[in-house]
């Protein structure tokens, strides 16, 4: 979904031709899996980070066209709404220099965005849901001008037979019920997407481990407690995204409806090919933009995969020499609150996934997919204090699991990869351990601020922005 499309009106012939091309490319992908054609290298890391444009009163500013024209960088691109943008970084190996690279690239790109936004009288902010965004702002009037977004909105509504999207999110204190006749409510959600290139021999285990880690990461990185003035989940972005693009596609073995935004149906048993076959058989084509590119470019397969928003999504890339590779895209964390927090979240994911891979018994044999699915939504709703199931029949809170096992395990795995002990001590020990032990995630800081000062969302966003600019990790923010 990162590329622009050439047209937005589709005929049944377009759908038929796209499906034929998709089947052809899926067969080629099967051949690649069976012939071991993928790049065997792994541990190449990347990220995407979504941000907000704000005006001088800390309300969203629908000006990303002007902003992107000023920035003029292929690494900084449009998102669904005119309020948003996305920054990308070139991939880097998981080795000693990774923490410094992530910090420097993210700091430089964010500063570039900030400078150009300020020249327009705007500001930039990274957060899971902007506390000052209002429902009335999320309309097609503020959709980005790229054709792919108009087409995506229209095709989702057509597939729903023009039925409105009903969003209902129940928190411990508030209930939100709204109706949208378009997909623009999804624009309220902004995330960090972590990429990891994986070798084909362990790709399925990487994919499964990413699912298992989704509950602890969604709680640890929670930064979206409010939506339209209502206090809902610690990570309200999760149910909002799922319901804002609700498009039922098929039922799993338990009769559960699987939609386009999904935690998934099951673990990968043998290879990631299982997921791409599910894409082909289970999810109708949304954007039938056909191409005459060679089948080996996988143009149709990649476009189709880009319209299925798994919280953990397998990706196939092809380098300049025509060699394909596999990546896992972990879409669970919120954006923000600061560069150090974002870098720490990424390093934890890279370390924790290797910690799980090093276990002699694959973790997916120790805990069922149904258990990790339940863990994920419990952690998204309740945060670090959510009770979850773990391997060996253990039950604990997310906080206990992180402090006693996953954070130390991630630190040891990163050390084995050759990362500087000082970087591990800082990001895992000083940032994440303290964030976890104090409980002050971005979400908890926001909840505490509003609990103390009342519903002063513009004031809270202003102070949040000040702290973000100082690059103080969120566990050090005053409440």
Secondary structure, DSSP 4 states (H G I P E B T S, - for coil): --S--S-----HHHHHHHHHHHHHHHHHHHHHHHTT-S-----EEEEEEEEEEE-TTSSB---HHHHHHHH--TTEEE-SBTTEEEEE---EESSTTHHHHHHHHHHHHHHHHHHHHHHTT-EEE--SS-TT--GGG-SGGGB-S-HHHHHHHHHHHHHTTT--EEEEEE-SS-EEEEEESSSGGGGG--BEEEEEEE-GGGHHHHHHHHHHHHHHHHHHT--B-EETTEE--TBTHHHHHHHHT----EE-TTSPEE-SEES-SS--SS-THHHHHHHHHHS--S------S-GGG-HHHHHHHTTSEESEEEEEEE-TTS-EEEEEEE--SBP-S-HHHHHHHHHHHHHHHHHHHTSSS-GGGTS-HHHHHHHHHHHHHHGGG-EEE-GGG-EEEHHHHIIIIIHHHHHHHHHHTT--HHHHIIIIIIIIIHHHHH---HHHHHHHHHHHH-S-HHHHHHHHHHHHHHT--GGG---
